Amino acid sequence: MSSPTDISSPTDLSAVATEEPKDAEPFGLGSPALRTDALPKALGIYPYAADLWAEGLLWGAVLRSPHPHARIVAVDTAPALALPGVHAVVTAADLPPGPEGTPDGAPSGPVTADRPILACGVVRHHGEPVAAVAADHPDTARLAAASIVVEYELLEAVSDPEQSFNVPPLHPDGNLFRHIPLRTGDPEAVGEVVVEGLYQVGRQDPAPLGSEAGLAVPRPDGGVELHLSSTDPHGDRDRTAACLGIEPDRVRLVVTGVPGATSDREDLSFQVTLALLALRTGRPVKMVLTREESFHAHTSRHPALLRYRHHADAEGKLVKVEAQILLDGGAYADVSAEALAAAAAFSVGPYVCPNVLVDAWAVRTNNPPAGRMRGEGALQTCFAYESQLDQLAVQLGIDPLEIRRRNAMATGDPMPTGQAVTCPAPVASLLDAIAESPLPALPLDDPEAEWLLPGGPGGAGDPAAIRRGIGYAVGMVHMLGAEGEDEVSTATVRVSGNHATVICAAVDVGQGFATLARQIVQSVLGVSEVYVAPVDSDQSVAGPSARGRHTWVSGGAVERAALMVRHQLLQPIAANFGMSVELLTIADGKITSYDGVLGMPVGEALEGKELWATAQCRPHPTEPLNESGQGDAFVSIAFCAMRAVVDVDIELGAVRVVDVTVAQDVGRALNPRQIEDRIEAAVAHGVGLALLENLRTENGRILNASLTGYRLPTALDTPDVRIAALLEERDVVATFGAKAVSAVPAVVAPAAVAAAVRAATGLPVGRLPILPEDAIVG
């Protein structure tokens, strides 16, 4: 049996992930520091889970259901075990039994434990894991998995979420994940102008850049060590231990380079299946999913059906909003209840409306499970309420920007949940910023820019059929957990000589936390050499990488630990000079007294010393929504306004997004370079959903589980992104006053693009993604 120290990869992660840039740059908060992982990723030497190796390695493969709904009559693993090189085959029978003493597949889940690790008795979605194999070669493992004979009794698949209310339960927990009836104000209120709309949002897949992979190594104590691209190491560790029936301290999870993540990085069964195979064989087991398997394994964005009715007075002020929101959660619960809370709470958007009646449901179907993606719940409703405001603007003859200004939310205004918006809410200022930004030139003004027309040069389109459209949208997302979720993170800062080390289990999934942690310590301690340690579950809990929480919670923990070290450093110096610590400052690598008498380099003060401190950060608590959808459910909210410019060939339905201008509420710009990068990435994500991305299903079966069939935006599809404003109104309760920046542009971009296509064509545009037939006029 190999030990965890046998694990290797082409390059050591700890050595390259925090390498100092060659060129000296300003350091600390507010500086445009280069990402710590930028150079190794650009050079192609950054190690990912697919690069791992261990002595005596076996390969794992999974057999997945070809049916969206079926009863498992029998499973014959003998053909797989008979193949040379096969070391183990596991099914639900090999997992610990359930409370009744019979196999139940060891169900798990981030909120509700309803998803079996390996299907037991019933498969509920296309691609659900049924069995797994370990063999001495990846091809042997896949061949063995394919040779397992499963006898199925087909059951009727429920693929229409509206049918879920009227069919027998698809799961012992029933078909309704959650219902939120949100009520505020006068239900009988009526406006002078009423507009209605029906909106649909498709299934967007995270389509992660790197292969989903992992390695499990058995330990001498009967436990297992997992090396995964995890976004929640302690959550994955605890769920794995529970499913295996062992103590959490016998499972260690080491986070290996995450190549970007917009949802849960692995299928919930992924880590448990790996661990089970390693424990069964007594050897390390590695698994690398194919792209097709990846589409079946992870969760995607919740498809949605939204019915809206807006009432307004003659001036365009909102009087009442009525809505019915239906989220398709797929076969298992995952985070559908959380997504629904956001959809209901943000159903009116960043606008003030005294009367709101919303019914929101998340239901179970036999479609692929839906889970966490940027702005889950908030994105779907943003598309709907912004489309409604465009309708009102047309009906009343009001400019689209003006109708948004007249209803814009401000600090102190109430949300439909009754919660007052106590954080900065500069919605009107964001709208002003994009209104003042100049528009891009028309393509026909430049003969050399013909290739920029929809369809490119020499295409079938007629330049005379091109129409330009300009659309606006505003959106909001919440930060951190909601509805009473306990948010906490712990960090340790150690200083030895002129070097500092940060130990925090916050996973950098591409949001740049490692760079931020480094900048925090540089600012507080004046030390330029800062190393951020690799993450594993032996460290203290930091929580999942979602909803921008690590900037606030983990960044807050790093800052507090660094401040404690700072006090340890300055206290003896202050005592020697007969002054308090508060009269000393650290800036530009130097300790200075208030009167200028003392001026000492930080390196000199640290010489021969070793200091450390551990601290926690826990934001103020929230509460669940009550039976009327009321309650202080959110810690804070971020806002964004956007203008999209599109060119549409109204004969072919081809759409090109020319320009997206963004004004965003960031609280405080901790790293302007990273903020701009994150906004550009989020806009590309939103444009993908607006025009291209749709994981298509038919009767529950995925039809386009490949990067050929699932269309992603390329560099030619991604528009110019201009930042009109990064508004810095600090949130006094947030760490550094900063707000999360990644999710809200992704929420707003699809609505803005849809508004621009609507303006170009005069067509209603009621679904995402927008298909060519939705943009053909005549």
LUMPA-352982 format. One record per atom (N, C-alpha, C): x, y, z. Coordinates in steps of 0.1 Angstrom, whole numbers, plus 5000, padded with zeros to 4 digits. Layout:
XYZ;...
# end
This chain:
500949885000;500050005000;500950125000;500650224991;501450344991;500950445002;501750525006;501350625016;501050755009;500350855016;500050985010;501251055004;502451025010;503651095006;504151054992;503550934987;504050884974;503350964963;502351044966;501551114956;502451214950;502451224936;503251324930;502451384918;502951494913;502351554901;503551624894;503351664882;504451724874;505151834881;504451914889;505052024896;504352034909;505052074919;504552084933;503652214934;502352194938;501452304939;501952414948;502452374960;502852474969;503952564964;504752504955;505852584950;505452684939;504452644931;504152734920;502952824922;502052784931;500752854932;500852984938;502053014946;502153144952;503453204948;504053174937;505253224932;505153374930;506153444935;506153594934;506353634919;505653734914;505853784901;507353834900;507853824888;509253864886;509454014887;508454084882;508554234882;507954284895;508654374902;508154424914;506954514912;505954494920;504654564919;504354624932;503454734932;502954774945;502254664952;502354644965;501654544972;500654594982;499854504987;498854544997;497454574990;496454594999;495154614995;495054744986;494254734976;494054844967;494954844955;496054764955;496954764944;496554654934;496854674921;496454574911;497354464910;497554384921;498454274922;498154164912;499154104906;498953994897;498553874906;497653794900;497153674907;498353584910;498353524922;499553434926;499653314917;498553264910;498653144902;498653184887;498853304884;498753344870;499953284862;501153294867;502253254859;502253104857;502153024867;502152874865;500952834856;499852894856;498752854847;499052894833;499653014831;500053064818;501152974812;502052924820;503052834815;502652694814;501452654819;501052514817;501652424827;502152474838;502852384848;502052384861;500852444861;499952434873;499352294875;499552234886;499052094887;497552084891;496851994884;495451974886;495351824891;494151784895;493951654900;494251544889;493951584877;494151484866;495651454864;496551534870;497951514869;498551424880;497751394890;498351324901;498651174898;499651124906;500050984904;500450934917;500450794919;500850734931;501350594927;502250534935;502750404933;501650304935;501550204926;500550104927;499150154923;499150254914;497850314911;496850224903;495650224907;494550164900;493650284894;492850244884;491950344878;490550304880;489750404883;488350384885;487450424873;486350364872;485350404862;483950374868;482950444863;481650444868;480650394857;479750304861;478650264852;477450354855;476950424845;475850524848;474550474841;473450514846;472150464841;471950524827;471450444817;471050504804;469650554804;468950534815;467550574816;467350684826;466350774824;466050874834;465250824846;464550714844;463750664855;463450514853;463950434862;463750294861;464050224874;463450104875;463650024887;464749924884;465749914893;466849824891;466349684896;466249594887;465749454890;466949374895;468049374888;469249294891;470449354886;471549334893;472849384888;473849264888;474349234877;475349114876;476749174873;477549164883;478949214882;479949114878;479548984876;480448874873;481248904860;480548954849;481348974837;482549074839;482349174847;483349274850;484449214858;484149134868;485149074877;485948964869;485348914859;486048804851;487148864842;487148994840;488149054831;489549064838;490549024831;491949044837;492249184840;492849204852;493149344856;492149414864;490949354866;489949414874;490149374889;490149474898;490449444912;489249454921;488249534917;487049544925;485949604917;484749564921;483449624916;482549644928;482049764929;481149804940;479849854935;478849824943;477449874940;476849924953;475649964953;474950014965;475049914977;475149784974;475149684984;476549684992;477549754987;478849764993;478949885002;477949975002;477950085011;477250045024;477450115035;476850085048;475250085046;474549995053;473149995051;472450115058;471250135054;470450245059;469850215073;469050305078;468550295092;467650165094;467050115083;466349995084;467149865083;468449885081;469349765080;469449715066;468849785056;468849735042;469649845034;470149805023;470949905014;470050015010;470550135011;469850255006;470750344997;471950294994;472850374986;473550484993;473450495007;474150595015;473850735010;472550775010;472250905004;472951025011;473251125003;473951245008;473451365001;473951475004;473551604998;474051725006;474251835000;474751955007;473852015017;472551985015;471552035025;470651915030;470051845020;469251725023;469851605018;469951505026;470551375022;469551285015;469351315002;468351234994;468951174982;470251194979;470851144967;471851034969;471450904965;472350794968;473650804961;474650754968;476050754962;476050664950;475450544951;475250454940;473750414941;473150424929;471650404929;471250274936;470250274944;469750154951;468250134948;467950034940;466550004937;465950084926;466250214925;465650304915;466750394910;466750424897;467450534891;466550644888;466950764891;465950884890;466450984880;467650964873;467951064863;468950994854;469051044841;469950994831;471351014836;472250914836;473550924841;473850904855;472850864863;472950834877;473950714879;474950724888;475850614891;475150494896;475450374891;474950254895;475950164901;477150164895;478250074900;479550144896;480650094902;481950144899;483050034900;484050054892;485049954890;486450014892;487349924898;488849964899;489649864891;490449904882;491249814874;492649874872;493549794866;494949844865;495249934853;494249954845;494350044833;493050114831;493050244827;491750314825;490850254815;491450194804;490650134794;489950004799;490749934807;490149814814;489049844823;489249954831;488149994840;486950034833;487050104822;485850144814;485150024807;486049934802;485449814796;484749734806;485349724818;484649644829;483349704833;483349834835;482149904839;481049884828;481449884815;480449864805;479949724804;480749634810;480349484809;479349444820;479149534830;478249504841;476849494835;476149394838;474749374833;473749414843;472949524839;471949574848;470549544841;469649484849;468349464843;467449574849;466849654840;465949764844;464549734841;463649784849;462249794846;461949944844;461649974832;461450124829;460250174835;460450294840;459350374846;459150504839;457950554839;457650684832;458450794838;459150864829;459950974834;459151104834;459251184845;458651314846;459651414842;459551474831;460451574826;459851724826;458551734827;457951864828;457651904842;458352004848;458152034862;456752064866;455952114856;454552144860;453752014862;454251904857;453551774860;453951714874;454951764880;455451714893;454351724904;453451824902;452451844913;451351734912;451251664901;450151574899;450451434896;451751394898;452151254896;452551194909;452551064910;453050994922;454451034926;454751024939;456151074943;457250994936;458251074931;459451014925;460450974935;460251014947;461250984958;460450974971;460950904981;460250894994;459951035000;460851134997;460651265002;459651344995;459051294984;458051364977;458651444965;457751514958;458151594946;458351744948;457951794960;458051934963;459251954972;460252024967;461452064975;461052174984;460352274979;459952394987;458952474980;458052534988;457152634983;457252764992;457452874985;457453004993;456353094988;455353114996;454253214993;454653344999;455153434991;455653574996;454453674994;454153735005;453053825005;453453955013;453254065006;453454195013;452554305007;452054395015;451154495010;449754455007;449054524999;447654504996;447454414984;446854294986;446754204974;445654264964;444854354968;443854404959;444254534951;445454574953;445954694946;446054674931;445654774923;445654764909;446354894903;447154874893;447754984886;447055034874;447355154869;446655204857;447155134845;448355074845;448955004834;449354864839;448954764831;449254624835;449954554824;451054494826;451754414816;451954274821;451854174813;452054034817;453153964808;453753864813;454753794805;454953654810;455353564801;455753424805;457153404800;458053364809;459453364806;460053224809;461053184801;461653054803;463153074803;463852994812;465252994813;465752854812;466652824803;467152694800;468152644811;468652524808;469652464817;471052494813;471752574821;473052614818;474052524826;475052464819;475952384826;477252454829;477852424841;479052494844;480252474834;480252354827;481252324817;482652364822;483052294833;484352334839;485552314829;486552404830;487652404820;488452274821;488752224833;489552104834;488751984836;489451864835;488751744837;488451724852;487251664854;486951634868;487651504872;488451514882;489351404885;489651404900;490151284904;490551274918;491351154921;491951144933;492751034937;492451004951;492250874954;492050824968;493150734972;493650754984;494750664989;494350605002;494350475004;494050415017;495050445027;494650465040;495550495051;495750375060;496850365067;497150245076;496050235087;495350345091;494450335101;493050295097;492950255084;491650205078;490850325072;491450445072;490850555066;491350575052;491050695047;491450725033;491850875032;492750895023;493151035019;492651065005;491951175003;491351214990;492051334985;492451334972;493051444966;492051484955;491351604957;490251644948;490351794945;489751834935;489551974932;488252024939;488252004952;487052034961;486952184963;485652224964;485452364967;484952374982;484752264989;484352265002;484952145009;486252155013;486952035018;486351975030;485952055040;485351995052;484051935050;483252005042;481951945038;482051815031;482951805021;483251685014;483751575023;484651615032;485251515041;484151455050;483251545056;482251495065;481251405058;480851445046;479851365038;480451235034;481751235030;482351105027;482451015038;482851065050;482950985062;481550925066;480551005065;479150965068;478750855059;478950865046;478550765036;479350635038;480550645042;481450525044;481250465058;480550535067;480350485080;481550485089;482450585087;483650595095;483750735101;484650755110;484750885117;485450985108;484951115109;485551215100;487051225101;487651205113;489051215114;489851105107;489151005102;489850905094;489750935079;489251045075;489151095061;489951225061;490851235052;491651365050;491451405035;491051525033;490851575020;491851685017;492651665006;493651755002;493151824989;493051954989;492552024977;493752034967;493451984955;494351994944;493852094934;494752164927;494352284919;493052274913;492252374916;490852384910;490852474897;490552414886;490652484873;489352564871;488952644880;487752724879;486552644883;485652714890;484452644894;483252744895;482152704889;480952794890;479852714896;480052594901;479152514908;479852414916;479152314922;479852214929;480852144920;482152124924;483152084915;483051934911;482451854920;482251714917;480851674920;480451564913;479251494917;479351444931;478351454939;478451414953;478951274955;478751184946;479151044947;480651034943;481151134937;482551114931;483551074942;483651164953;484651134963;484351014971;483150974973;482750854981;483150734973;482750734960;483050614952;484550594951;485350694949;486850684949;487350624962;486850674973;487250634986;486850484988;485650444984;485150314986;486050214978;486450254966;487250164957;488650154964;489250264969;490550254975;490550164987;489450174995;489350095008;489149945004;488449924993;488149784989;489449714984;490249794976;491349734970;492649744978;492649834988;493849864995;494949934987;494549994976;495550064967;494950194963;495850284959;495450414954;494550394942;493550474941;492650474929;492450614924;492550624911;492450754904;491250744894;490550854893;489450864883;489450994876;489350984863;489351104854;488051094845;487151184847;485951174839;486151224825;485451154816;485451214802;484551334802;484551404791;483651524791;482251484791;481851374784;480451324785;480051294799;480951214806;480651184820;480451304828;481251404826;481251524834;479851594832;479351594821;477951654819;476951584827;477151454828;476151374836;476351384851;477651414855;478051394869;477751514877;477951634872;477751754881;476351814879;476051914888;474751984887;474852094877;473752144873;473652254863;472652364869;472552474862;471652584866;470152534866;469352584875;467952544875;467152604863;466652514855;465652574845;464452634852;463952734846;462852804853;461752844843;460552844849;459352894842;458753004851;458553124845;458153234853;457053314847;455953334854;454853404850;454753534858;454653654851;454753784858;453553874854;453153954863;452154054860;452654184868;452954284861;453354414867;452254514866;451954584877;451054694877;451854824880;451554934872;452255054874;451255174873;451555294878;450755404876;451155474863;450455584860;450755654847;452155714846;452855724857;454155774857;455255664856;454755544856;455755434856;456155374869;455655434880;455955384893;455255244896;455955154901;455355024903;454355024915;453254964912;452154954922;452054814928;452154714919;452054574924;452754484914;453454384920;454054274912;453454144916;452954064906;452453934909;453353834901;453753724907;454653634900;454353484905;454553394895;454653254898;455953204893;456753144901;458153104898;458252954900;458652884890;458852734891;460252694887;460952644897;462352594894;462352444893;462952394883;463152254881;464452204888;464252144899;465452094907;466051964902;465351904893;465851774888;465651664898;466351554898;466051434906;466351444921;467251534925;467651544939;467651684944;467551704957;467351834963;468551934961;469751884963;470951974963;470652104970;470752224963;470552354969;469352424964;468352344959;467052404953;466352494963;466352454976;465652534986;466352674987;467652674987;468352804987;468152884975;468252824963;467952894951;466552954950;465652884956;464252934955;464053054964;464753054976;464753164985;465253294978;466353284970;466853394963;465853444952;465253344945;464353374934;463153454940;462553404951;461453474956;461753614962;462853614970;463253744976;463553854966;464253814955;464653914945;463753914933;462453864935;461553854924;461153994918;461354104925;460954234920;462254304916;463454254919;464654314916;465054434924;465954514920;466454634928;465454754927;464254724928;463154824926;462254824938;461654934941;460654954952;459254924947;458554834953;457154804950;456454774963;455354854966;454654834979;453854704980;453454644969;452554534970;453154424961;453454304968;454054194960;453354064964;452953984954;452353854956;453053754948;453853674954;454653574947;454453434952;454253344944;454353204947;455453134940;456353074948;457553014942;457752874946;457952784936;458152644939;459452594933;460052494940;461052414934;460652264935;460652194924;460152064924;461151964919;460751834922;461551724917;461051674904;461951634895;461651574882;462651464879;462551404868;463651304864;464651364855;464751494855;465751564848;467051564855;468251604849;469451614856;469351704868;470051664879;469951754891;470551894889;469851984895;470252124894;470952164907;471852264906;472652294919;473052444918;474252454924;474752594926;475552644914;475152764909;475852834899;475752984903;476553064896;476553204899;475153264899;474753324911;473453384911;472353294910;472353174916;471253084914;470053144920;468953134912;467653194916;467553334912;468553414915;468553554912;468553584897;469353504889;469453524875;468153494868;467453394871;466253364865;465153474866;465053524878;464053634881;464553764874;465853784874;466353914868;465853924853;465953814846;465553804832;464053844831;463253794840;461853814840;461453954843;461954004855;461454144859;462054254850;463254234845;463754334835;462954334822;462554214818;461754204806;460354274808;459854264820;458654334824;458754484824;459854534829;460054674829;460254734815;460854654806;460854694792;459454704786;458654614789;457254614785;456554744790;456754774803;456054894808;456555014802;457855024799;458455144792;457855164779;457655054771;456955074758;455555114759;454855054769;453355084771;453255234775;454155284783;453955424788;454755524780;455555474770;456355574762;457455634770;458055564780;459055614788;460355544784;461455624785;462755564782;463055454791;463755344787;463955224795;464855264807;465755354806;466655394817;465755474827;464955554822;464155644831;463155564839;462555464834;461555384842;462255314853;463555274850;464355214861;464755314872;465055434868;465455534877;464255564887;463055574881;461855614889;461555504899;462055384897;461655284907;462855224915;464055294913;465355244918;465255234933;465855124938;465955104952;467155184958;467055224970;468055304977;468355244991;469355284997;469655235010;468555275019;468055175027;466955195036;465655145031;465555125018;464255075013;464054935016;462754895017;462454755021;462454665009;462854535010;462654435000;461254375002;460854294992;459554224994;459454135006;460654095011;460654005023;460554085036;460454225035;460254305047;461654345052;462754285047;464054325052;464454455046;464954545055;465454675050;466854655044;467154725033;468454725027;469354825034;470054765044;470954855052;472354885046;472754795036;473954815029;473854925018;474954985013;474755075002;474055014990;473055084985;472255044973;472255154963;473355174956;473455294947;472955264933;471655214932;471155174920;471055294910;470555404915;470355524906;471755564901;472755564909;474155604905;474655514895;474355384896;474855284886;474155314872;472855344873;472155374860;472755504854;473055604862;473655724856;475055694850;475755604856;477155584851;477055514837;476155424835;476155354822;475455454812;474555544816;473955634807;474955734801;475955764810;476955864806;478055804797;478155674797;479255604789;478955614774;479955654766;479655664751;479355524745;478555534734;478155414727;479255374717;479455244713;480355204703;479955254689;480955254680;480655304667;479855194659;479155234649;478355144641;479355074632;479254934630;480254864622;480354904607;479254954601;479254994587;480055124585;480355194597;481155314596;482555284592;482955154594;484355114592;484354994582;484655014570;484654904560;485454784564;486554804571;487454694575;486754614587;485654654592;485054584603;483954504599;483854464586;482754384581;482654254588;483854194592;483854064598;483154074612;482954194617;482254204630;480754194629;480254194617;478754174615;478354034619;477154014623;476653874625;476853784613;477553674616;477853574605;479153594599;479853714602;481253724597;481353764582;482553774577;482653824563;482253714553;481653754542;481253654532;480153564536;479453604547;478353524552;477153534543;476053454547;474853454539;474053584541;474353654552;473453764555;473653884546;472653974546;472754094539;472954214549;474054294547;474254394557;473054494559;472254494549;471054584550;470054534560;470154404563;469254344573;469754354587;470854424590;471354434603;470654544611;470254514623;469654614631;470354624644;470654744649;471354754662;470354774673;470554714684;469754724696;470554764708;469954844717;470554884730;469654844741;470154764750;469254724761;469954744775;469054754785;469554784799;469054684808;469754664819;469254574829;470054604842;469354584853;469954594866;469554474875;470554424883;470254304891;470954314904;470654214912;471154204926;471354064930;472254044939;472553904945;472853924959;472653824967;473053824981;474453764983;475053804993;476453754996;476353665009;477153575009;477253475021;476053385021;475953305031;474753215033;473553295037;472453235037;471153305040;470353225049;469253285054;468253215062;468753135074;469653205081;470153145094;471353055092;471953045080;473152965078;474253025086;474952945094;476052995102;477353005093;477753135092;478953155084;480153185093;481153105091;482353125100;483553075092;484753145094;485953095088;487053125098;488153045098;489253055107;490553065098;491453145103;492753165096;493853175106;495053135102;496253145110;497353225102;497953325108;499053395102;500353375110;501353325104;502653305110;503653395103;504553455112;505653545106;506953495112;507853465103;509253425107;510253505099;510953595106;511853685099;511053775090;511353785077;510653875068;509753805059;509253685064;508353605056;507153575064;505953565058;504753535065;504053415057;503353345065;502553225060;501053245064;500153215055;498753215058;498253075057;497553025067;496952895067;495452915068;494752885058;493252905058;492652805048;491652735052;491052635043;490052685033;490252815029;489352875019;489952845005;489252774997;489752724984;489652844974;490752864967;490752964956;490252884943;489052914939;488452844928;488552934915;489353034916;489453134905;489053274909;488553284921;488053424925;489253504931;490453434933;491653514936;491753524951;491253434959;491353444974;492853444978;493653354972;495053344976;495753474974;495453544964;496053674961;495553774971;494253774975;493753864984;494353844998;494453715002;495053685015;496453745016;497153725006;498553785005;498553935007;497653995000;497554145000;497154195014;496354125021;495854155034;497054155044;497854055044;498954045053;500054145049;500254175036;501154275032;500754415038;499454445037;498954575042;499054585057;498754475064;498754485079;500154485085;500954395079;502254375085;503454435078;503254485066;504254545058;505354445053;504954315052;505854205048;505554175033;506554175025;506254155011;506154005007;506953925014;507053785011;505953705019;504853675012;503753605019;503453475011;503353365019;503153235013;501753195018;500853145009;499553095012;499652945011;499452875022;499652735023;498552655015;498852545009;497852465002;496752425012;495552395007;494452365016;494252215018;493952175030;493452045033;492552045045;491851935048;490751925058;491351915072;492751905073;493351915087;493352055092;493152155084;493152285088;491752315094;491552435100;490252465106;489252505095;488052485098;486952505088;486852645083;486752655070;486552785063;485252795055;484652675053;483352675046;483552665031;482452655023;482452635009;482852765001;483352754989;483652864981;482452904973;481552984978;480353014971;479853154976;479153224968;478453354971;479453454976;480653454971;481653554974;481953554989;481753444996;481953445011;483353455015;484353405007;485653405012;486353545013;485953635004;486453775005;486053835019;484753805023;484253865035;484653785047;484353655047;484553575059;485953525061;486553465051;487953415052;488853535052;488653635044;489453755044;489453825057;488253825063;488153885077;488953805087;488953675086;489753595095;491153615093;491653625081;493053655078;493453795084;492553895082;492854025087;492954025102;492053965109;492053965123;493353895129;493653775122;494953715127;496153795124;496153865113;497353955110;497454065120;496254125123;496254235133;496754185147;496454065150;496954015163;498453995163;498953955151;500453945150;501054085150;500354175144;500854315144;500954365158;499954335166;500054385180;501254325187;501454195185;502554125191;503954185187;503954225175;505154285169;505454425175;504354505176;504554645179;504554675194;503954585202;503854605216;505154635223;506154545221;507454575228;508154705223;507954735210;508554855205;507854975211;506554975212;505855085218;506255105233;506454985240;506754995254;508155065256;509055025246;510455085247;510455235246;509455285238;509355425235;508355495244;507755425253;506755485262;505555535256;505055465246;503855505239;502955385237;501755405233;500755295230;500955245216;500555125214;500655055200;499855145190;498755205194;497955275185;498755395179;499855435185;500555555179;501655515169;501655385166;502655335156;501855285144;502455315132;501855265120;502855185112;502355095103;503155025094;502755055080;503655105072;503355145058;504655145050;504555095038;505655085029;506855015035;506554905043;507554825049;508354885060;507754995066;508455065077;507455085089;507955075101;507255105113;507555255117;506555335118;506755475121;505855525132;506455605141;505655665152;504955785148;503955825156;503055945152;503856075151;504956075159;505756205159;506956195150;507156085143;508256075134;509556045140;509656025153;510855995160;511355855156;510455765155;510755625152;510555595138;511555535131;511355495117;512155365116;511555255116;512255125116;511755035106;512654975097;512154875088;511454755095;510354705089;509654595095;510654475096;511454455085;512354345086;513254345097;513754465101;514654475113;513854445126;512654485127;511854455139;511554315140;511454245129;511054095129;512254005130;513454065129;514653975128;514753895141;514853755139;514953665150;513653635157;512553685152;511353655159;510453565151;509553495158;508553405152;507253435159;506353485152;505053525157;503953455150;502853435157;501653375150;500453405158;499353395151;497953415157;496953345149;495853295155;494753235148;493453315152;492653345142;491453425144;490253365136;489053405140;487853365133;487053495129;486253475119;485353585115;483953525113;482953585119;481553535118;480653655116;480053675104;479153785102;477953775111;477153885111;475953885119;474953785114;474153725123;473253625119;472053665111;471453575104;470253595096;469153505101;467953515095;466853425099;466153375087;465453255089;464753195077;463553285074;463053275061;461853335057;460653265064;459653335068;458553275075;457453235064;456353195069;455253135061;454753235051;455053365052;454653465043;455853525035;456953455035;458153495028;458753615034;458553645047;459153765054;460253725063;461253805064;462353785074;463653845069;464553875078;465853925075;466753815072;466653765059;467253645055;468753665049;469153785046;470353805039;471353895047;472653865046;473653955053;473854085046;474054075033;474254195025;473954165010;473854275002;473454254988;474354344979;474654284967;475454364957;474654394945;474954504938;474154554927;474954574915;474354564903;475054594891;474054644880;474554744872;473754784861;474554764848;473854734837;474554694825;473854754813;474654784803;474054824790;474654734779;473854664772;474354574761;473954634748;474954624738;474654674724;474854544716;473854524707;473854404699;473554444684;474054364675;473754374661;472954244657;471854254651;470954144648;470654144633;470954024627;470454004613;469053954614;468054044611;466654014613;466153914603;466953884593;466453784583;466953644587;468153634593;468753504597;468553474612;468353584620;468253564634;469653554641;470653584634;472053584639;472253714648;472853684660;473053794670;474453804673;474953924673;476353954678;476254054689;476854024701;476954114712;478154204709;477954334706;479054424703;479754474715;479054514725;479654584736;478754564748;479354544760;478654544773;479354644782;478654744787;479154844796;478554814810;479454814820;479054764833;479354874843;478454904852;478654984864;478254894876;479254884885;479054784896;479354844910;478554804919;478654834933;479654734940;480854784942;481854694948;482254714962;481654824968;481954844982;483354914983;484354834981;485754884981;486554794971;487254864962;488054784952;489354744959;489354614963;490554564970;491754534960;491354494948;492354464937;491654504924;491754624919;491054664907;491254574895;492454524893;492754434882;491954304883;491854244895;491054124897;489654144895;489154264900;487754294898;487354304883;488154374875;487854384861;487854244854;488854164858;488954034853;487653954856;487253954868;486053884873;484853934866;484754064864;483554114857;483554064842;484654074836;484754024822;484353874821;484853794830;484553654830;483053634832;482453704841;481053694844;480153734833;480553844826;479853884814;479853774803;481053714801;481153604791;480153484795;480153464808;479253354814;477753394810;477453514813;476053554810;475653564796;476653604787;476353604773;476253464768;476953364773;476753224769;475353184772;474853214783;473453174786;472453244777;472753374774;471853454766;471653394752;472753344746;472653314732;473053174728;473753104737;474352974732;474052854741;474252874754;474352754763;472952704767;472752574764;471552504768;471852354768;471852294780;471952154781;470552094778;470352054766;469052004761;468751864766;467551844770;467051714774;465751684767;465451554765;464251504759;463751384768;462651404774;462151294783;463151264794;463951364798;464951344809;466251304804;466451264791;467751224786;468551344781;469751354784;470651464779;470951434765;470751534756;470951514742;472351564737;472951654744;474151724739;475251724749;475651604755;476651594765;478051594759;478451704752;479751714747;479951864744;481251894742;481552034739;481352064724;480951964717;480551984703;479052024703;478251954711;476851974711;476452084720;477152104732;476952214741;477752334737;477152434732;477852544726;478352644737;479552674738;480152774747;480652894739;480553014745;481053134738;482553124736;483053154725;484553164722;484953314723;486253344720;486753474721;485953564711;485553504700;484753584690;483353614694;482853534703;481453554708;481453654720;482553674726;482653754738;482853904734;481953994739;481954134735;483054204742;483254334737;484154424745;483354454758;484054454769;483454484782;484154604787;483354704789;483854834794;483354864808;484154904817;483754934831;483455084832;482155114833;481855254834;482055314848;481955224858;482155274871;482255154881;483155154890;483255064901;482955154914;481655164918;481255254928;481755194942;482455274949;483055234962;482355314973;481155254977;480455304989;480555184998;481355195008;481755085017;480555035025;480454905026;479454845034;480154835048;479554905058;480254915071;480254785078;479454685075;479454555082;480354455075;480754485063;481554385055;483054405058;483754295057;485254305059;485854405048;486554495052;487154605044;486054685037;484854665040;483754735033;483454685019;484154575015;484054525001;482854424999;482354424986;481354334982;481854234972;481154124971;481454024961;481254074947;482054034937;481954094924;481653994913;481753864915;481653774904;480253734900;479353724909;478053674906;477053774899;477053894904;475953984899;476154024884;477354034878;477454064864;476853944856;477153824860;476553704854;475053694854;474453754865;473053764867;472453864857;473053974855;472554084848;472754064832;473854014828;474254004814;473153944805;472553824809;471553764800;470353864798;469953924809;468754014808;469054134799;470354184800;470754304792;470754264777;471354154774;471454104760;470054084755;469154024762;467754004758;467054134755;467354234764;466654364762;467154424749;468454414746;469054474734;468454404721;468354264722;467754194710;466254244709;465554264720;464154304719;464154444713;465054534716;465054664711;465354664696;466254574692;466654564677;465554504669;464754414674;463754344666;462354384668;462054434680;460654464684;459954344688;460654224689;459954104693;460054084708;459154004714;459053994729;460253924735;460953834730;462153764735;461853714750;461153604750;460753554763;461453424768;462553394762;463253274767;464753284765;465553214773;466953204773;467353064772;468353024763;468953114754;468053164742;468453274736;467653324725;468053254712;467053184706;467353104694;467253194682;467753154670;467653234658;466253274655;465353174657;463953204653;463253304662;463853334674;463353434683;463753574678;464753584669;465253714664;464953744649;464153664643;463753684629;462553764628;462653874620;461453964619;460853944605;459553924606;458753904593;458553754590;
# end
